[in-house]
Amino acid sequence: MPWPETARNGQVSSSRRRDIMCGITGVLCGPDSPSNAAVALLYDALLALQHRGQDAAGIVTEDAGRLCLRKDTGMVRDVFTPDHVLNLRGDMGIGHVRYPTAGSSCSAEAQPFYVNSPYGITLAHNGNLVNAHNLQAELAQEYRHINTGSDSEVLLNVLASELLNHINARVAATHGDAILDPLTRMTPQACTLHLHALPSSQRTFPTPRTRFAVVAMITGWGLLALRDPNGIRPLCYGKRAISTKGGGQGFDHEFMVTSESGALNALGFELEGDVPPGHALVVTRDGKAKMFNCMPPEVPMPVAPCIFEYVYFARPDSVLDGISVYRTRLRMGAYLARKILKEWPDHDIDVVIPVPDTSRTCALECAATLGIKYREGFIKNRYVGRTFIMPAQACWMPRGLRKKSVRQKLSPISSEFQARNILLVDDSIVRGTTAGQIIQMVRDAGAKKVYMASAAPPVKYPNVYGIDMPTKEELLAHRHSNMDAIAHEIGADRVIYQDLGDLERSILDESKASNSYLKGLDCSCFNGIYVTELGTDYLANLARSRTFDRGDAVAISASNSLDTLQITANGRKSPEIKVNIS
């Protein structure tokens, strides 16, 4: 099977990793902060964002122009030891946690990424570059090398290229009178002029095919946060007062940028707001923050955050685009209960039990609206990662890996199921594999009947912007349009899905109540309507790529070239070459 091609004979690879569901953060501390001030905040912020990615983690800090980097595969607590933390010195830095993506568990693709010109830029990215191949081809014409299969490295080089081009243009405009000194020798106003024009470039914010949230650190200068014009990925910022005097420079606040406000709250930062879609936030080293609108008025773009952030991914204590995630999930539960009462008024449900953890809020309000007992029925092992997007049981994986992981993650409390008719409430049903395993566990625990309710509508299409979701053919609701057929496949006595209109109302009603600017949502995984241009055959190519990644060990090795270089002829790993500063 020729798809996807790998990079051979100097050609650009068409197999490009999508770091689409991740957590990012950046921090700027005061000038009198302790030597490890930044890493202490970044480490705690990544712990608060761990739910957004368990595959890899990384932190880079700046200490008087010297960059200190540590990144690797694994959970945050595993990647960073006390020795690593001691060596990550500086008062400014960025961090990243990465969600598992099929076939790309290579430490070389962990973030942040670094490029040395201009000035030294590091970048952490949460998003998806639909046109990454075209961008990489353009970069190749500028003699820029992309070493990994991550589209985040492509975006970093686009950012660096545009900044360098803008600086060169300013030099040419002054007939060579301007000297390309390090940014530390330039005034903050001049630095801001460099970055002001950057996000408005056609490559950094190309019309409608690139979707991302980015935090970047420019050595000696400060932080840059970018959000795509549709606001599909979340990004917010906050500040907290500095306890020291700030060196008499009027620097009285520390700043943090992060994927979710829950991380700000956990560290004592006051939420200032979201980075609006199509905007860039620049925070210079002197503690000045300024927001720029990067989209020309003649190019209107609908604001449409990914609806799955509210359904599944975000922490319940987070506020996204001015909207409480917790309150939207309460509304989801109420709407779901009203549908049950309307379509099934003579139901025989004895108890409502959530599938932990995301569905708890929805299940609680659903039970209250139905007037039925709410009970906790599962104990969750919090040290097992999410199975929602675990790669399919392909030929290169041990048989039954997903099934084993579900049973390791959840353990039923038998007393809450015995001789009862159970309504299980989950946030969504995707493949149906996890739901089927849970339903069987409930029956084994003694339940008479098991009904399954989903806080989300039937998932029928891939979520291109938010999650490395299965191909369309793998989705349960795509294979079956009949509710009885879906119930039969997962072993339930009945299946109830949330209506899409009610799900949208759950969020938009809360938006109206909180005076948020949000008026629309990306619901593509439910209705197949994508808010951005995907290009001809993009979805078909994406499906082939995902199938290839999950089922072919050669493709995995080819895309993780650094791992491949460590494999010797007899199949054993050669001594590892460390490139991280740790």
Salt bridges, closest charged atoms under 4 A:
ASP19 OD1 - ARG98 NE 2.37
ASP55 OD2 - ARG98 NH1 3.25
GLU62 OE1 - ARG285 NH2 3.45
ASP72 OD2 - ARG70 NH2 3.70
ASP91 OD1 - ARG285 NH2 2.82
GLU109 OE1 - ARG98 NH2 3.43
GLU138 OE1 - ARG203 NH1 3.46
GLU142 OE2 - ARG203 NH1 3.03
ASP151 OD1 - HIS125 ND1 3.99
GLU162 OE2 - ARG203 NE 2.91
ASP228 OD1 - ARG211 NE 3.89
ASP252 OD1 - HIS253 ND1 2.96
GLU254 OE1 - ARG240 NE 2.78
GLU260 OE2 - HIS51 NE2 2.83
GLU260 OE2 - ARG52 NH1 2.78
GLU309 OE2 - ARG52 NH2 2.89
GLU309 OE2 - ARG233 NH2 2.61
ASP317 OD2 - ARG315 NH2 2.68
ASP321 OD1 - ARG227 NH1 2.93
ASP348 OD2 - LYS449 NZ 3.36
ASP357 OD1 - ARG360 NH1 2.25
ASP357 OD2 - LYS380 NZ 3.42
ASP357 OD2 - ARG382 NH1 3.13
GLU376 OE2 - ARG360 NE 2.92
GLU416 OE1 - ARG375 NE 3.81
GLU416 OE1 - ARG420 NH1 3.41
ASP468 OD1 - ARG18 NH2 3.44
ASP468 OD1 - ARG546 NE 2.79
GLU474 OE2 - ARG431 NE 3.82
GLU474 OE1 - ARG550 NH1 2.85
GLU489 OE2 - ARG479 NH2 2.42
GLU489 OE1 - HIS480 NE2 2.53
ASP493 OD2 - ARG443 NH2 2.82
ASP499 OD1 - LYS339 NZ 2.86
ASP502 OD1 - ARG505 NH2 2.72
GLU510 OE1 - ARG331 NE 2.75
ASP549 OD2 - ARG17 NH1 2.55
GLU576 OE2 - LYS578 NZ 3.43
